[in-house]
Amino acid sequence: MEEKEYQKISDIPHSQDVEIEENKDTVKIVIKKPTENMQTDMANFEALAIMYKCIKPSINVIIEYTKYEKWDARFGDLSKESSIYSRFLYRLIKFKEAFPNWVKISNNNIAEINFFEQLLNEAFINKKLSNNIPESKAGFSLKKGEEHQIENKLARTEKGNNYLKSLYHTLYPNSELLFAYNQLPNGLFNVGHDERAIESKRVFTTGMYDIWGIDTLGNLCIFELKRDQGNSHLGVISELFFYAIYANEILCNKDLIHIKKNRNHRGYEKLYDYVQSGKINGINAIFLLGQDIYPAIKERQKELKMLLDTNKFGINFDFLIYDINEVEKINYNEIEN
């Protein structure tokens, strides 16, 4: 598709479970299913808001959602839906904080958002929030999808690491990617950083960083990978934005990053040591995309980066396009166990 096809907000497809109300100065995004995962078209409000703002820079965006009535406003022993819903609320709070000048929360939801934010703030003050650490090696299976295979090739083979490092160097010529690992968890728990993260203390559901690393300038590098062909969704924007915000608030906080123990895997001990020694100087959040990606993203990389980089947390966003032909040269038997 040509760029001219994406000149209006109405040109960007969205799920029928998302209502879009476009007025002269505002766009209202109504999420009817906030218990769906963030990468789906039903719950990717960050992606829609960012894309709409790129198309029409003068607008403000109002986010509204349908309340999940079974959520009982507490931490621990959550159902799957409640756990995702709690993360949805967290995402919305942080999105508003990141772009306070143009993102607003609907009056229909502000009371619940304020209440959940108060719960989080109390836990922060008491240093009772932390991530969960990886307790096993990252898995690999040929039965899983193409993205899983690409991710493992880049993160867990020497050739893949070298290729990823070369791509990174083209983006940041004054820096080098020191190492890369995959499948780092990012669940949030209401425990101190030296307590075990257990289900009865869960705040919200656990996701995984596709690939992460640290560069020679002390930047925590987060890569959100999408496959080379037929990817027609905007959810990658929501995923990477949340993962970067979470890393900035939890993983880079000496008081909140969970202490390393003898069950550490996936490079976690290196991350912990960097954070505790004060060597993390910033975050580079990188869309690692195939050459055949959704046109609305491909055509607006410059505008998307410029807008995302205005976030109040100082997180840097960028795009890297990988060549699937280079990845296919790597054999599966080279993947390290």
N, C-alpha and C positions, 0 to 999 in steps of 0.2 A: 504494500500500500504506500501511496505517496504522502509526503508530509502535509500537503494541502487538505487531505481528508480529515486532519485532526485540528481544525481551526476553532471548533466549537465544543463546549462541554458535552453537549448531547452526542458528539461523535465518539465519545469514549464508552464502550460497552460496560454494563454493570449487571449484577444479578437482579432477577425480578424480586428477590427478597430484600433489596435495597431501594429505598425511595429517594429520588433526587428532586428537590424543589429549587429551581433556579429563578432568582429575581434579579433586579437590576444590579444590586450591590452585594448580594449574598447568594451562597449556595448552601442548602440544607441537606445533609446526608443523614438518612434515617436507616439505622441498622436494625432489622427485625429479628435477626438470629445471632445475638452476641455470644452464644455458646458454641458457635462454629469456630474452627481454627483460623488464625489470622491470615494464612496464605490463600484462603478461599475467597471467591468473589462475594461471598455473603457477609464477610466480616472485615474486609481490608480497608477500613475507613481512612487510614493514613495515606495509603496509595491513591485513593480517589481524591482526597483533599489536596495532596501534593500535585497530582496531575491537573486537577481543575485550576489550581492557583497558577500553574505554569501557563495554562492556556489563557487565563484571564487574570492577570496580576493584580487588578484593582479590587477583587472580591474579598469578602470575609467568608469564612466557612463555619457553619454551625453543625455540630455533631449531636444527633439524637439517637436513642436506642430504646428498644422494647425491654423493659425490666424483666429479668428472670425471677419469677416469683418464688422459686424453690431455694434461692440463695438466702442463707440465714445470717449473713453479715458476721461471719466468724472465720477464724483460721483453724485448720486441722480437720482430718477425716472428711475431706470434701468428696462429693461425687465428681465424676468426670466433667459433667456440665458445669458444676459450681466452680471447679478448679479453673476451667477455661474462662468462665465468666469473671472470676477474680482477676485473672490476667488481663482480660478486656478492660476492666475498670482501671487497672494500673496503666495500661497502654494509653488510655484516654487522658488520664491525669498527666502523664509525661509528655504526651503530644501537645497538650495545652501549654505546659510549661516551656516546651521547646519553641513554640511559635505564639507567644501571648498576644501579639499585635493583630493577628488575623484569624486565630482559631478560637471558637467559643463553644461552650457546652450548653445544650438546650436547658431552658428553665425547668423543663419536665424531669430532668435528670440530675440537676445540680445538687440537690439535697443528698442523694445517695452517694454521689461522687465525693462530696465534702466529708461525709461520714466515713467512707472507706479511706480517704486520704488521712483523716484523723487517726484511724487505726494504724496505718502505716507509719505515720510520724511518731506515734507513741512507741512503736516497736523500734524505730530508728534511734530515738533518744535513749532507749534502754539497751541499745546494741543487741537487739534480739531479732535481727534479720540476717540471714546468710544464705549462700548458695549451697547446692549439693555437689559433692565431688564425684568424679568418675571412679567407680569401684571395680571396673573391669576394662580389659582392652577393647578398643573399637572393633566391632564385628565386620565381617565381610562375607558376602554371599553372591554367587553368580545369579541366584534366583531373584535378587532385588533389582530395582530399576537402573536405568542408565546413569542417572545422577549419582546414585550410590557408587557405581563402578568408577565413574570419573573422579569423584571425590577421593576415593581410596587410592587411585593411581597417583593423583597429585600430592596427596599427603603422606603416603606410605611406601613410595618407591623412590629410589635415588634419582632416576630419570625424571619422574614426575615432579619431585622437589626442585630439581634444577630448572625444569621448564617454568614452574610457578615463580621461582626466584627471578628468572630472566624477564618474565612478564612484569613482575613487580618493579624491577629496575627500570623498565621503559617508562613506567608511570612516575617513579620517584628516583631519578638518576643520581641523587645525592645520598641515597640510602640503599641498604641491602637487607633482604629478608633473611634473618638468621636461621630460622627453622619453621616448620609447619606441622601441625597435628590436626586431627579431625574428631568430630563428635564430642565436643565438650558440652556437658549439660548446663542448663541455666534455669533450674527450678528454684523457687524462692520458699524459704522456710522460716518459721517464727522461732528460731533457736539462736543461741550465741554461736560465734564462729568456731568454738571448740566443742560444741555439742553435736551429737549424731542427728542428721537430718532424717526424721522419720515421718510417716504419713500423718500421724496425729498432730504434727506441727506444720503441715504444709500450708503455704499461703496461696500459691498457684502452681499450675501444671508445669512440667519440665519440657523444655525444647532442647535442641542441640545446635551448636555452632557447626556449620558444615566444615569449615577449615579456619584455623586461627594460627597466628604466629606473632613474633616480635621482631622488629627491625633494628638496625644499628643505631637509630636515633631514639630508641626507647619507645616507639609507638606500638601499642597493641593493635594488631592487624586482624580484622574480622572479614572473612570472605563468605558471601552468600552465593552459592553455586546454582546455576540453572542450566539445564541440558541444551543441546545445540539445536534441536529441531522442534517445531510445533508448539513452542511455549507461548500461549496466548493470554497469560494472566498477569495482572499487576501486583499480585500478592507478594512478590519478591521485595517490593518497596516497603511494605508493612513489616515483613520479616526482618530485613536488615536494620530498619530503623529501631524496632524494638530491641534486637540483639545488641545494637550499639548503645542504646540508652541503658539497658540492664548492665552491660559491662562497665559503663562509665560510673554508674551508681553503686553497684555491688562488687563486681570483680576487681575494680581498681581501688577499693576502699580497704585500708589496712585492718579496720575494725570489723568488716563484714565478710571479706573473703574467707571461706572456710579453711581451717588449718589443714596442712598436708599431713597425711598419715601413711602408714606402710601399705595402704591399699590404693595409692595414687597411680593413675594411668593417664594416657593421652597427653602427656607433657604438662600435667597440672602442676607438678612440683616446680617447674621452671616459672610458670606464671606466678605462683605464690611467692617465690623468692624475689622475683622482679618487683612485685607490688610491695612486699615488706621492706625491701631495700630502697624504695622510693625511686626506682629507675623507670617507671612508666610515665612518659611525658605527654602522651596524647593517644588518640584513637583514630585509626584509619579504617573506615567502614567501606568495604569494596564490593560492588556488584560484579561477580565473576560469571560472565554470561557467554553463551555460545553465539556464533555469528548469525544464526537465524533466530532472532528473538522478536518479541512482540513489537510491531512497528511504532506504537505510541511511545514506548520506552526508547527504542533505538534512535528515533528521529529527534528526541528531546533530551539527549544526555547532557548537553551543556546547560540547558535551562534547569533540568532536574538537579544537577550538582550545585548550581548557583543558589537555588532555593533551599535545598537540604542543608547547605553550608551556613545558612543564616540561623541555624538552631542555636539556642541560648546556652547549650552545653559545650560548645566549641569542638564538636566532633566533625571530622573531615570525611566527606563522602566522595567516592570516585567510582569509575567504571573500568573494568578490564574485560576485553574480549579474547577468549581463548580459541585456538584452532583445534577442532575435534580430530583432525588428521594427525596432529602431533600427539594427542592423547592416545589415539588408537595404536601408535607405534609401541606403546608400553604393554608388556605382557603381564597377565594376571599373576603369574607365578613369581613375579618380582615384588609383589606386595608383602611387606614385612609383617610377621605375626606379632 
